[in-house]
Amino acid sequence: MLNLRHPLVRSAIYGAATTSRRRQAHRALADALAGTPQEDRRAWHLAASVDGPDEEVVAALDDAAERARRRGGHEAASAAWTRAAELTLDAHARARRLYAAAGSSLAAGRPAETDRLARAALADATDPLLRADLLQLQGQVEWNTRSLDDGFRIVCQAAATAAPHDPARARVLAMLAASLAAFGAHAEDAPDPATIVPGPGSDAPAEERVAGWLLEGFSAMPRNDWATATPALHRAWDTPVGPAAPHLLHSNLAIATMHLGDDVRAIRLHDLQLQQARDAGAVNMIEHALTRGVLFRIATGAWSDAASAAQEALVLDRNLGLDELAPLPLAELAVVAALRGDPRAPQHLQELETALAENPPRGVVAGLVTGLVHWASARQLDIAPATALHHLEQVDLPVVRGLSALDRIETAVRAARRDLADEWLAELVVFAEGTGMPWAWAAVHHCRAVLGDADPEGEFRQALEWHARSPRVPARARTQLALGEHLRRHRRRTDARVPLREALDTFETLGAGFWAERARQELRASGETARRGADLVPTELTAQEAQVAGLVRQGLSNKDVAARLFISPRTVDFHLRNVYTKLGITSRTELAALALDPA
């Protein structure tokens, strides 16, 4: 055997060889690897040894792709199936291999490559169900990274293509289209998703009934028919489906929680989705589960966890070159900082605005990003009520309108826009009556008190009764603060101290400096001295440094951190040294002991 001392020598010799000699060399290497554990290398040498269709080589590449997919190597799987397709003569088989390659490419976080492969497969595909699956992949690229409306139109086309041949599959695709419509998607040349395929029978399998209920629930949302949407979604949630059910069914059971603000169910389903995505190495679903899960942690006051998850998603987007996805985690970080009253909140907002200038929000998250941007802007310290209201008026997506309900209505009152406050409260009442969600009823009673209804104290106390059934801790603390302020203003200083103390404790636990200071001032005005909580250690870490620090604090090794963030262990070591320098520490033990501010 010839040993070459330098890779450039090897490249020079390989480049100087004729095509025929190269193929002969690759075939010899493939033969030498036969029967060894290095079957993947053998498959690629076989692929390089032929210049035309070859069933033996295609079979070896298929096996290599499947092995890569099972271990989470989706990029390698896509490459193997793409090469197998190039060596396939039969058009139908070639289209199926290109479809497999496109699916693996999407899982690897490569949407542009996914679209290219799907288009190539559509040129060969004649089977309507395969065409429907390919259209669904194309639609997914569109609604995630380009146009929500185009994605909706393509998915409707996929559902209509499948309907005559497989109503169950068509129903899942129609449900997906309705889910997109619930986020504001529409297209003049697309049918109503609810009309594409008949509903399932009462004796249909559980998966088909769940798809039908989700379709019904999502279809009712654009017309604010929450009385129809809510029971349909609960029937879907309460009907068990196995892990083998279509992935789109599981993901949309989680997405449906966003619309009702079902926080506990939402966190459970998104955490499950995140764990499954990590196990499969599906980068696109990891990013999706992280960023959607953040919303409910913001609502429930798990702000440190929310910031950590948003930072991980941001690092993932940047490491994989998915800059078009970065605005969502940046917007979530900006909201957390603003809600905390963090002095660095303007920096978060500035970083977000810079990212938006380079990559305006696209696809299904566009309304979400826009709403979060305006919510964060309205919650900046020392902002004038009129300016804050200007931002809050531009929050259109119902999901964000629900999250920001207290801020929107209270700001309208401060800005002397009673008409707008009444309009928004009426909208909230419709939602609360239709869904029965405790957080919504708590917000209704809180806002009625703020608007000065006949019995503000009674409204605040009713709000607290509803808060007791909801995990939205920050909203409960705000009601406690508002009740305490009301009682103190009416010279009931002793009565005011209990809700004020409870509010202060919560705000300090949340790290909500602005709200905690407001509660302290009210307590002092009531005649009680309020202690000041321990300050968190502020940091100037970059997003990637903060994410590395957070994972190391959880006890992960450098190798495990690298796998989680899709970077090399050497890069982790580099960032960790920077963390030590900035924080003035020298060990993992000291890092774990610090009370860092993650915002």
C-alpha positions as CSV (number, residue, x, y, z in Angstrom):
1,M,0.0,0.0,0.0
2,L,1.2,3.5,-0.9
3,N,1.3,5.9,2.0
4,L,1.0,9.6,1.1
5,R,2.6,12.1,3.6
6,H,0.3,15.1,2.8
7,P,-3.3,15.5,1.8
8,L,-2.3,17.8,-1.0
9,V,-0.2,15.0,-2.6
10,R,-3.2,12.7,-2.4
11,S,-5.4,15.4,-4.0
12,A,-2.9,16.0,-6.8
13,I,-2.6,12.3,-7.6
14,Y,-6.4,11.9,-7.6
15,G,-6.8,15.0,-9.8
16,A,-4.3,13.8,-12.3
17,A,-5.9,10.4,-12.8
18,T,-8.3,9.7,-15.6
19,T,-11.9,9.2,-14.9
20,S,-11.6,5.5,-15.7
21,R,-8.7,5.1,-13.3
22,R,-10.6,6.8,-10.5
23,R,-13.6,4.5,-10.9
24,Q,-11.3,1.5,-10.9
25,A,-9.6,2.8,-7.7
26,H,-13.0,3.4,-6.0
27,R,-14.2,-0.1,-7.0
28,A,-11.0,-1.7,-5.5
29,L,-11.6,0.2,-2.3
30,A,-15.2,-0.9,-2.2
31,D,-14.2,-4.5,-2.7
32,A,-11.6,-4.2,0.1
33,L,-14.3,-2.8,2.5
34,A,-16.8,-5.6,1.8
35,G,-17.7,-7.5,4.9
36,T,-16.3,-4.9,7.2
37,P,-18.1,-2.6,9.6
38,Q,-17.4,0.3,7.2
39,E,-20.5,-0.3,5.0
40,D,-21.2,3.4,4.6
41,R,-17.7,4.1,3.2
42,R,-18.1,1.1,0.9
43,A,-21.4,2.4,-0.4
44,W,-19.8,5.8,-1.3
45,H,-16.9,4.1,-3.0
46,L,-19.3,2.0,-5.0
47,A,-21.2,5.2,-6.0
48,A,-18.0,6.7,-7.2
49,S,-17.1,3.6,-9.2
50,V,-20.0,3.8,-11.6
51,D,-21.1,6.3,-14.2
52,G,-24.6,5.1,-14.8
53,P,-27.6,3.3,-13.2
54,D,-26.6,0.3,-11.1
55,E,-29.0,-1.5,-8.8
56,E,-26.3,-2.9,-6.6
57,V,-24.9,0.5,-5.9
58,V,-28.4,2.0,-5.4
59,A,-29.2,-0.7,-2.8
60,A,-26.0,0.0,-0.9
61,L,-26.7,3.8,-0.9
62,D,-30.3,3.1,0.3
63,D,-29.0,1.1,3.2
64,A,-26.4,3.8,4.0
65,A,-29.1,6.5,4.0
66,E,-31.4,4.5,6.2
67,R,-28.6,3.9,8.7
68,A,-27.7,7.6,8.7
69,R,-31.4,8.6,9.2
70,R,-31.7,6.2,12.2
71,R,-28.7,7.7,14.0
72,G,-29.9,11.3,13.3
73,G,-27.4,12.0,10.4
74,H,-30.1,13.6,8.2
75,E,-27.6,15.5,6.0
76,A,-25.7,12.3,5.3
77,A,-29.0,10.5,4.6
78,S,-30.1,13.2,2.2
79,A,-26.8,13.0,0.3
80,A,-27.0,9.2,0.0
81,W,-30.6,9.2,-1.3
82,T,-29.8,12.0,-3.7
83,R,-26.9,10.0,-5.2
84,A,-29.1,6.9,-5.2
85,A,-31.7,8.8,-7.2
86,E,-29.1,9.9,-9.7
87,L,-28.2,6.2,-10.4
88,T,-31.9,5.1,-10.6
89,L,-33.4,4.5,-14.0
90,D,-37.1,4.0,-13.1
91,A,-38.8,7.4,-12.8
92,H,-41.1,6.4,-9.9
93,A,-38.3,4.9,-7.9
94,R,-36.2,8.0,-8.5
95,A,-39.0,10.3,-7.3
96,R,-39.4,8.3,-4.1
97,R,-35.6,8.5,-3.4
98,L,-35.7,12.2,-4.0
99,Y,-38.6,12.5,-1.7
100,A,-36.7,10.7,1.0
101,A,-33.7,13.0,0.4
102,A,-35.9,16.1,0.6
103,G,-37.4,14.9,3.9
104,S,-34.0,14.3,5.4
105,S,-32.8,17.6,4.1
106,L,-35.6,19.4,5.9
107,A,-34.9,17.6,9.1
108,A,-31.2,18.7,8.8
109,G,-32.4,22.4,8.7
110,R,-31.7,22.9,5.0
111,P,-35.0,24.4,3.6
112,A,-33.5,25.6,0.2
113,E,-32.1,22.1,-0.5
114,T,-35.4,20.6,0.5
115,D,-37.3,22.7,-2.0
116,R,-34.8,21.9,-4.8
117,L,-35.1,18.2,-4.2
118,A,-38.9,18.2,-3.9
119,R,-39.2,20.1,-7.2
120,A,-36.9,17.6,-8.9
121,A,-39.0,14.7,-7.5
122,L,-42.3,16.3,-8.8
123,A,-40.9,16.2,-12.3
124,D,-40.8,12.4,-12.1
125,A,-43.7,11.6,-9.7
126,T,-46.9,10.3,-11.2
127,D,-48.4,8.7,-8.1
128,P,-50.9,11.2,-6.6
129,L,-50.1,10.3,-3.0
130,L,-46.4,10.8,-3.6
131,R,-47.2,14.1,-5.3
132,A,-49.3,15.1,-2.3
133,D,-46.4,14.3,0.1
134,L,-43.9,16.3,-2.1
135,L,-46.3,19.3,-2.2
136,Q,-46.6,19.1,1.6
137,L,-42.8,19.4,1.8
138,Q,-42.7,22.3,-0.5
139,G,-45.5,24.0,1.4
140,Q,-43.6,23.5,4.7
141,V,-40.6,25.3,3.2
142,E,-42.8,28.1,2.1
143,W,-44.7,28.6,5.3
144,N,-41.6,28.4,7.5
145,T,-39.1,30.5,5.5
146,R,-41.0,32.4,2.8
147,S,-44.7,33.1,2.3
148,L,-47.4,31.9,4.7
149,D,-50.1,32.4,2.0
150,D,-48.2,30.4,-0.7
151,G,-47.5,27.7,1.8
152,F,-51.3,27.5,2.6
153,R,-52.1,27.4,-1.1
154,I,-49.6,24.5,-1.7
155,V,-50.9,22.5,1.2
156,C,-54.5,22.9,0.0
157,Q,-53.3,21.6,-3.3
158,A,-51.7,18.7,-1.6
159,A,-54.9,17.8,0.3
160,A,-57.0,18.1,-2.9
161,T,-54.5,15.8,-4.7
162,A,-54.7,13.1,-2.1
163,A,-58.5,13.3,-1.4
164,P,-59.7,11.0,-4.2
165,H,-57.2,8.3,-3.3
166,D,-56.6,8.5,0.5
167,P,-59.2,10.6,2.4
168,A,-57.4,9.9,5.8
169,R,-54.2,11.4,4.5
170,A,-56.0,14.2,2.8
171,R,-57.8,15.1,6.1
172,V,-54.4,15.5,7.8
173,L,-53.3,17.8,5.1
174,A,-56.5,19.8,5.2
175,M,-56.1,20.0,8.9
176,L,-52.6,21.4,8.4
177,A,-54.0,24.0,5.9
178,A,-56.6,25.0,8.5
179,S,-53.9,25.4,11.1
180,L,-52.1,27.8,8.8
181,A,-55.3,29.7,8.2
182,A,-55.7,30.1,12.0
183,F,-52.4,32.0,11.9
184,G,-53.8,34.3,9.2
185,A,-53.0,32.5,6.0
186,H,-55.4,32.9,3.0
187,A,-55.3,32.6,-0.8
188,E,-58.0,33.6,-3.2
189,D,-57.4,30.5,-5.4
190,A,-57.4,28.0,-2.6
191,P,-60.5,26.1,-1.3
192,D,-61.7,26.3,2.3
193,P,-59.8,23.4,3.9
194,A,-63.0,22.2,5.7
195,T,-64.5,21.4,2.2
196,I,-61.7,19.4,0.7
197,V,-62.6,16.1,2.3
198,P,-65.6,14.8,4.2
199,G,-65.4,14.3,8.0
200,P,-64.5,10.9,9.4
201,G,-67.2,8.6,10.6
202,S,-67.8,8.0,14.3
203,D,-66.3,4.5,14.0
204,A,-63.2,5.8,12.2
205,P,-59.8,5.1,13.8
206,A,-58.7,7.5,16.5
207,E,-56.1,9.2,14.3
208,E,-58.7,10.1,11.7
209,R,-61.2,11.4,14.3
210,V,-58.4,13.5,15.9
211,A,-57.5,15.0,12.5
212,G,-61.2,15.8,11.9
213,W,-61.6,17.5,15.3
214,L,-58.4,19.6,14.8
215,L,-59.7,20.5,11.3
216,E,-63.0,21.6,12.9
217,G,-61.3,23.6,15.6
218,F,-58.7,25.4,13.4
219,S,-61.4,26.2,10.9
220,A,-63.5,28.0,13.5
221,M,-60.7,30.2,14.7
222,P,-60.6,32.8,11.9
223,R,-64.2,33.7,12.5
224,N,-63.7,33.9,16.3
225,D,-66.1,31.0,16.9
226,W,-64.4,29.8,20.1
227,A,-67.5,28.0,21.2
228,T,-67.1,25.6,18.3
229,A,-63.3,25.5,18.3
230,T,-62.8,24.8,22.1
231,P,-64.8,21.5,22.4
232,A,-63.4,20.2,19.1
233,L,-59.8,20.8,20.3
234,H,-60.5,19.2,23.7
235,R,-61.9,16.1,22.0
236,A,-58.7,15.9,19.9
237,W,-56.5,16.3,23.0
238,D,-58.5,13.8,25.0
239,T,-58.3,11.0,22.4
240,P,-55.1,9.1,22.6
241,V,-53.1,8.5,19.4
242,G,-50.0,6.3,19.2
243,P,-46.5,7.4,18.4
244,A,-46.9,5.9,14.9
245,A,-49.6,8.5,14.1
246,P,-48.6,11.1,11.4
247,H,-46.1,13.6,12.7
248,L,-48.3,16.4,11.5
249,L,-51.0,15.2,13.9
250,H,-48.7,15.3,16.9
251,S,-47.2,18.7,16.0
252,N,-50.6,20.3,15.5
253,L,-52.0,18.9,18.7
254,A,-49.2,21.0,20.3
255,I,-49.8,24.0,18.1
256,A,-53.5,24.0,19.0
257,T,-52.6,24.8,22.6
258,M,-51.2,28.2,21.5
259,H,-54.6,29.5,20.4
260,L,-56.4,28.7,23.6
261,G,-53.4,29.5,25.8
262,D,-53.6,26.1,27.5
263,D,-50.2,26.6,29.1
264,V,-49.8,23.3,31.1
265,R,-50.7,21.1,28.1
266,A,-48.7,23.3,25.8
267,I,-45.5,23.0,27.8
268,R,-46.0,19.2,28.2
269,L,-46.6,18.6,24.5
270,H,-43.8,20.9,23.3
271,D,-41.3,19.4,25.8
272,L,-42.3,15.9,24.5
273,Q,-41.8,17.2,20.9
274,L,-38.5,18.6,21.8
275,Q,-37.2,15.4,23.4
276,Q,-38.4,13.4,20.4
277,A,-36.7,15.9,18.0
278,R,-33.4,15.7,20.0
279,D,-33.5,11.9,19.9
280,A,-34.0,11.9,16.1
281,G,-31.5,14.7,15.5
282,A,-34.2,16.6,13.6
283,V,-32.8,20.2,13.8
284,N,-35.9,21.8,12.2
285,M,-38.2,20.3,14.9
286,I,-35.8,21.2,17.7
287,E,-35.9,24.8,16.7
288,H,-39.7,24.7,16.3
289,A,-40.3,23.1,19.7
290,L,-37.9,25.4,21.5
291,T,-39.3,28.7,20.2
292,R,-43.0,27.7,20.6
293,G,-42.4,26.4,24.1
294,V,-40.9,29.8,25.0
295,L,-44.3,31.5,24.6
296,F,-45.9,29.5,27.4
297,R,-42.9,29.9,29.7
298,I,-43.3,33.7,29.2
299,A,-46.9,33.5,30.1
300,T,-46.4,31.3,33.2
301,G,-43.4,33.3,34.5
302,A,-40.7,30.7,33.8
303,W,-38.7,33.5,32.4
304,S,-35.2,32.0,33.0
305,D,-36.2,28.8,31.2
306,A,-37.8,30.9,28.4
307,A,-34.6,32.9,28.0
308,S,-32.5,29.8,28.0
309,A,-34.6,28.1,25.3
310,A,-34.7,31.2,23.2
311,Q,-31.0,31.5,23.4
312,E,-30.5,27.9,22.4
313,A,-32.8,28.4,19.4
314,L,-30.9,31.5,18.4
315,V,-27.5,29.8,18.6
316,L,-28.9,26.9,16.6
317,D,-30.2,29.2,13.9
318,R,-26.9,31.0,13.6
319,N,-24.8,27.9,13.7
320,L,-26.8,26.4,10.8
321,G,-27.0,29.6,8.8
322,L,-30.8,29.9,9.2
323,D,-30.7,33.6,9.7
324,E,-34.3,34.0,8.5
325,L,-35.4,32.1,11.6
326,A,-33.4,34.2,14.1
327,P,-36.0,37.0,14.6
328,L,-38.4,34.8,16.6
329,P,-36.0,33.8,19.4
330,L,-34.6,37.4,19.4
331,A,-38.1,38.8,19.8
332,E,-38.8,36.3,22.6
333,L,-35.6,37.5,24.4
334,A,-36.7,41.1,23.9
335,V,-40.1,40.4,25.5
336,V,-38.5,38.6,28.5
337,A,-36.1,41.5,29.1
338,A,-38.9,44.1,28.7
339,L,-41.3,42.2,31.1
340,R,-38.5,42.0,33.7
341,G,-37.8,45.7,33.4
342,D,-34.2,44.8,32.6
343,P,-32.0,47.9,32.1
344,R,-30.6,46.1,29.1
345,A,-34.0,45.7,27.4
346,P,-33.2,48.4,24.9
347,Q,-30.1,46.5,23.8
348,H,-32.2,43.4,23.2
349,L,-34.6,45.5,21.2
350,Q,-31.9,47.1,19.1
351,E,-30.4,43.7,18.3
352,L,-33.8,42.5,17.2
353,E,-34.4,45.5,15.0
354,T,-31.0,45.0,13.3
355,A,-31.9,41.4,12.6
356,L,-35.3,42.4,11.3
357,A,-33.7,44.9,8.9
358,E,-31.6,42.1,7.4
359,N,-34.2,39.4,7.6
360,P,-37.8,40.7,7.8
361,P,-40.2,38.1,9.4
362,R,-41.6,35.6,6.9
363,G,-43.9,32.7,6.9
364,V,-46.0,31.4,9.7
365,V,-44.0,33.3,12.4
366,A,-44.3,36.7,10.7
367,G,-47.4,37.6,12.8
368,L,-45.9,36.2,15.9
369,V,-42.6,38.1,15.5
370,T,-44.4,41.3,14.6
371,G,-46.7,41.0,17.7
372,L,-43.8,40.2,20.0
373,V,-41.8,43.1,18.7
374,H,-44.6,45.6,19.4
375,W,-45.3,44.1,22.8
376,A,-41.6,44.4,23.7
377,S,-41.5,47.9,22.4
378,A,-44.5,48.9,24.4
379,R,-43.0,47.5,27.6
380,Q,-39.8,49.6,27.5
381,L,-39.1,51.6,30.7
382,D,-40.2,55.2,30.7
383,I,-42.2,55.0,27.5
384,A,-45.1,57.4,27.1
385,P,-48.5,55.8,27.3
386,A,-49.5,57.1,23.8
387,T,-46.3,55.6,22.3
388,A,-46.9,52.3,24.0
389,L,-50.5,52.3,22.8
390,H,-49.3,52.9,19.2
391,H,-47.2,49.7,19.4
392,L,-50.0,47.6,21.1
393,E,-52.5,48.7,18.5
394,Q,-50.4,46.9,15.9
395,V,-50.5,43.5,17.7
396,D,-52.8,41.5,15.4
397,L,-52.2,37.9,16.0
398,P,-54.7,36.5,18.5
399,V,-52.0,34.5,20.3
400,V,-50.0,37.6,21.1
401,R,-53.2,39.6,21.8
402,G,-54.0,37.1,24.5
403,L,-50.5,37.2,26.0
404,S,-50.5,41.0,26.1
405,A,-54.2,41.5,27.1
406,L,-53.4,43.2,30.4
407,D,-50.8,45.5,28.9
408,R,-53.1,46.5,26.0
409,I,-56.1,47.4,28.1
410,E,-54.3,49.0,30.9
411,T,-52.2,51.1,28.4
412,A,-55.4,52.2,26.6
413,V,-56.8,53.4,30.0
414,R,-53.6,55.3,30.8
415,A,-53.6,56.9,27.3
416,A,-57.2,58.1,27.8
417,R,-58.5,55.8,25.1
418,R,-61.5,54.3,26.9
419,D,-63.1,53.5,23.6
420,L,-60.2,51.2,22.6
421,A,-60.1,49.7,26.1
422,D,-63.8,48.8,25.9
423,E,-63.3,47.3,22.4
424,W,-60.4,45.2,23.5
425,L,-62.2,44.1,26.7
426,A,-65.3,43.0,24.7
427,E,-63.0,40.9,22.5
428,L,-61.5,39.3,25.6
429,V,-65.0,38.6,27.0
430,V,-66.0,36.8,23.7
431,F,-62.8,34.7,24.0
432,A,-63.4,33.9,27.7
433,E,-67.0,32.9,27.2
434,G,-66.1,30.7,24.2
435,T,-63.1,29.0,25.8
436,G,-63.7,29.1,29.5
437,M,-59.9,29.6,30.0
438,P,-59.2,30.7,33.6
439,W,-56.5,33.1,32.5
440,A,-58.9,34.9,30.2
441,W,-61.6,35.3,32.8
442,A,-59.0,36.6,35.3
443,A,-57.9,39.2,32.7
444,V,-61.6,40.1,32.1
445,H,-62.2,40.8,35.8
446,H,-58.9,42.6,36.3
447,C,-59.6,44.9,33.3
448,R,-63.1,45.6,34.4
449,A,-61.7,46.8,37.7
450,V,-59.1,48.9,35.9
451,L,-61.9,50.5,33.8
452,G,-63.6,51.6,37.1
453,D,-66.7,49.4,37.1
454,A,-69.1,49.6,40.0
455,D,-67.0,47.3,42.3
456,P,-63.3,47.4,41.5
457,E,-62.3,45.5,44.6
458,G,-64.9,42.8,43.9
459,E,-63.6,42.5,40.3
460,F,-60.0,42.2,41.5
461,R,-60.9,39.5,44.0
462,Q,-62.9,37.6,41.3
463,A,-59.8,37.9,39.1
464,L,-57.7,36.4,41.9
465,E,-60.1,33.5,42.2
466,W,-59.7,32.7,38.5
467,H,-55.9,33.2,38.8
468,A,-55.9,30.4,41.4
469,R,-56.9,28.1,38.5
470,S,-54.3,29.3,36.1
471,P,-50.5,28.9,36.0
472,R,-49.9,32.5,34.7
473,V,-48.1,33.7,37.8
474,P,-47.0,37.1,36.5
475,A,-50.6,38.1,35.7
476,R,-51.7,37.0,39.2
477,A,-49.0,39.1,40.8
478,R,-50.1,42.1,38.7
479,T,-53.7,41.7,40.0
480,Q,-52.4,41.4,43.6
481,L,-50.4,44.6,43.0
482,A,-53.4,46.4,41.5
483,L,-55.6,45.3,44.3
484,G,-53.1,46.5,46.9
485,E,-52.8,49.9,45.1
486,H,-56.6,50.2,45.1
487,L,-56.9,49.4,48.8
488,R,-54.1,51.8,49.8
489,R,-55.6,54.6,47.7
490,H,-58.9,54.1,49.6
491,R,-57.0,54.4,53.0
492,R,-57.1,50.7,53.8
493,R,-53.4,50.4,54.3
494,T,-53.4,47.4,56.5
495,D,-55.6,45.4,54.1
496,A,-53.4,46.5,51.2
497,R,-50.2,44.9,52.7
498,V,-51.2,41.3,52.2
499,P,-51.7,41.4,48.3
500,L,-48.7,43.8,48.0
501,R,-46.4,41.4,49.9
502,E,-47.6,38.5,47.8
503,A,-47.0,40.5,44.6
504,L,-43.5,41.6,45.8
505,D,-42.5,38.0,46.5
506,T,-43.6,36.9,43.1
507,F,-41.9,39.7,41.3
508,E,-38.6,39.1,43.1
509,T,-38.8,35.4,42.2
510,L,-39.4,36.3,38.6
511,G,-36.5,38.8,38.5
512,A,-39.1,41.4,37.5
513,G,-37.1,44.5,38.7
514,F,-39.6,47.1,37.5
515,W,-42.6,45.5,39.0
516,A,-40.8,44.6,42.3
517,E,-39.8,48.2,42.8
518,R,-43.3,49.4,42.2
519,A,-44.6,46.9,44.8
520,R,-41.9,48.0,47.3
521,Q,-43.0,51.6,46.9
522,E,-46.6,50.7,47.5
523,L,-45.7,48.7,50.6
524,R,-43.7,51.7,51.9
525,A,-46.6,53.9,51.2
526,S,-48.8,51.5,53.2
527,G,-46.5,52.0,56.2
528,E,-44.5,48.8,55.9
529,T,-40.7,48.6,55.2
530,A,-40.1,46.4,52.2
531,R,-36.9,44.4,52.0
532,R,-34.9,44.4,48.7
533,G,-34.2,41.0,47.2
534,A,-30.8,39.7,46.3
535,D,-29.6,41.0,43.0
536,L,-28.8,38.6,40.2
537,V,-25.3,38.8,38.7
538,P,-25.5,40.8,35.4
539,T,-23.6,39.4,32.5
540,E,-22.3,40.7,29.2
541,L,-22.1,37.3,27.6
542,T,-22.9,36.8,23.9
543,A,-25.9,34.6,23.1
544,Q,-23.7,31.6,22.3
545,E,-21.6,32.2,25.5
546,A,-24.7,32.4,27.6
547,Q,-26.1,29.3,26.1
548,V,-22.9,27.4,26.6
549,A,-22.7,28.7,30.2
550,G,-26.3,27.6,30.8
551,L,-25.8,24.1,29.6
552,V,-22.5,23.7,31.5
553,R,-24.4,24.9,34.7
554,Q,-26.8,22.0,34.0
555,G,-23.9,19.6,34.3
556,L,-23.4,18.8,30.6
557,S,-19.9,18.0,29.4
558,N,-18.3,19.9,26.6
559,K,-19.0,17.1,24.3
560,D,-22.7,17.0,25.2
561,V,-22.9,20.8,24.9
562,A,-21.4,20.6,21.4
563,A,-23.9,17.9,20.4
564,R,-26.8,20.0,21.7
565,L,-25.7,23.2,19.9
566,F,-24.4,21.5,16.7
567,I,-20.9,22.9,17.2
568,S,-17.5,21.3,17.9
569,P,-16.2,20.6,21.4
570,R,-13.3,22.9,20.6
571,T,-15.7,25.7,20.0
572,V,-17.4,25.0,23.3
573,D,-14.1,25.2,25.0
574,F,-13.3,28.5,23.4
575,H,-16.7,30.0,24.5
576,L,-16.3,28.6,28.0
577,R,-12.9,30.3,28.4
578,N,-14.5,33.6,27.4
579,V,-17.3,33.0,30.0
580,Y,-14.7,32.4,32.7
581,T,-12.8,35.6,31.8
582,K,-15.9,37.8,31.7
583,L,-17.3,36.4,35.0
584,G,-14.0,36.4,36.8
585,I,-14.1,32.7,37.6
586,T,-11.9,29.7,36.9
587,S,-14.0,26.6,37.2
588,R,-17.3,24.9,36.4
589,T,-18.0,24.7,40.1
590,E,-17.8,28.5,40.4
591,L,-20.0,28.9,37.3
592,A,-22.7,26.6,38.8
593,A,-22.7,28.6,42.0
594,L,-23.3,32.0,40.4
595,A,-26.9,33.4,40.3
596,L,-26.7,34.6,36.7
597,D,-29.3,36.7,35.1
598,P,-30.2,34.8,31.9
599,A,-32.2,37.5,30.2
